[in-house]
Amino acid sequence: MEPREQQSSTNKALVQALQEDAIDLLKNLIATPSFSREEEHTATLIEVFLQAKGIEVHRHLNNIIARNQHFDEAKPTILLNSHHDTVKPNKAYTLDPFTPLEKEGKLYGLGSNDAGGSLVSLLATFVYFYKQPDLRFNLVLAATAEEEISGKNGVECVLPLLGKIDGAIVGEPTLLQMAVAERGLMVLDCTAHGKAGHAARNEGVNAVYKALEDIDWMRSYRFERVSSLIGPVTMNVTVIETDNKAHNVVPAQCTFVTDVRINELYSFEEVLTTIRTHVQSEVVPRSDRLRSTMIPLDHPLVQAGLSLGKTYYGSPTSSDKALMPFPALKLGPGDSARSHTADEFIFIDEIREGIELYIQLLNRI
């Protein structure tokens, strides 16, 4: 066998072994509950998995960090990131969410699709490149917590520990296509103020009616700039309530919550100013952390994906990509439409294909 053929055969065998390791690890992760803020046991599983591969691991809270063996400060650095926390299973489950079940080419279990498949695929990819001495870039791995609740003890607290990052792959289920843009999320707490009075005498100023005027504006207003990737800015009122306990009191205050999804063509400040200009209610953003993002189409990660025949699109859902102050490409096995559904699953072959794609992508940079 010629040396090049021997190397190709060796690499193929290594990839196949890593694919099986990744599938086994995912089964163990499914069997280990890891609700947001309760991920200590899955963090340990990931830590032990990497250590068994001879990889030096740093643990910060429930986040696992590792760097390639021949890390060189002079080279650009790529972050591989996905999360190991899950939502709680919904009531429509017919299977045990914590029993990994392989059936008809699918692996069922909570977190299998979101984002276990992406996570174990990135872990396998990191192991593949870990010892290579001649990489043109550094690799940093971060398996993080609290993504499902946008918690502060997940990727946000890890980023300052990673050093300079030039680009990232964020593992989320995208059907192995490239999510180059992502909507930002701004949640607004809105309060309409009126004046209490007796309902029988039609006294006071009804805060509910004032709130309804603002809600009607939010329902009908259209922001001018529409993204070709992720569409328009959208506003949806999701909660409304008063503090009244009696039916015969005109409410002096009505609060409502508005979910605002912002495209990459607007800053949060622009959107907030527009809303405050048009409504009479008091408007207070809960957070401005989950910003809209877009990785340039000429970034090496995107160009590598295009060279492999991958397409790109804008994602309507948010992820930890929103917290990253550097270009990040969301890409991974699985389908976002399966996330948070009953009897969640991922196709076994999607994991195998995910590992192969990640390796090919990084080899083309």
C-alpha positions, 0 to 999 in steps of 0.5 A: 500500500502506498504511503498516501493510500495508507494515510487515507485508510488510517484517517478513514478508520479513525473517523469511523472509530470517532463516529462510534465513540460519539454515538455511544457518548450521546447515548450516555448524555441522553441517559443523564438528566441535564436541565439548564443549571443542573448540568454537572453530571453531563459536564463530568461525562464530557470531561471524562470522555476527553481525558480518556483521549489524552486531552487536557481539560479545564472545567469552569462551573459546568463548562468544559474547555480544551485547546489543541495540543500544539496551540500557537498564539501566532495562529488564528483560533477557531472555537468549536462550541455547543451546549449540553443542557436541555429543556425539560421534556414536554407532557406529550412524550410517549417514550422515556426521555432519558432512555436512549432508544435506537430504532429504524436508524433514529436515536430517540431521547431528550437532547438527542437533536438539540443539541446532543448530535452537534455536541458529540460531532464537534467533540469527535472533530476536536479529538480528530485534530487535537494532536495534529502538529501542522494545523494552520489554525488553533482549535478551542473546544467549549462544551457549555451550559445554560444555553436553553435559558440564555444563562450567564453561567454558560458560554458568556462566562467562558468567553473571557477565558478563551483568548482571542477568537477569530471565528466559531462553529456553533453546533445546533441542528441546521440539517447540515446547512449554514445558518449565517445570520440569526435573529436577535431577541429582545423581551420588553416589559411594558406597563400602561398606566391609568386611573382606578375607578368604580366600573359601575360608574364608569370612573377612572382611566382603564389601563387595559384600553391604553395597553390595547392601543399599544398592542394594536400598534405593535400588531400592525406596525411594519419595520421598513428594513427587511432582511433577505436572509431572516425577513422582517423585525417581528413583535408579538405580545405574549403575556398580558395581566393586571393586578386586579382581584375584583371585577368591578374595579377599573384597573390603574395598571396593565402590564404586557410582555412583548417578544421582539425578534430583530434582524441583522439590519437594525440595532436593538437601540433603533428598534427600542427607540421606534417602539417608545416613540409610538406607544404610550406605555412604559417600555423596559427591555429585560436584556439586550444580550441576545443580539442579531448576528451575521457572519460575512459571506466571505469569511473562510468558514463560510467559503469552505462550506460553499466549496463543499456544496453547502447552502446558507440561510438565516435562522429564525431561532437564537442560540449562543451565537448571539453572545459571541463578539466574533464571526460565528457560523451555526451548523450541525446535524439534526433538524431545528423543527425537532427541537423541544418536541415530544419523542425527540430524535436524531438520525444516527447517520446525521451524526456520522455525516456531521463529523465528516462535514466538520472535518472536511470544513476545517481541512478546507480553511 
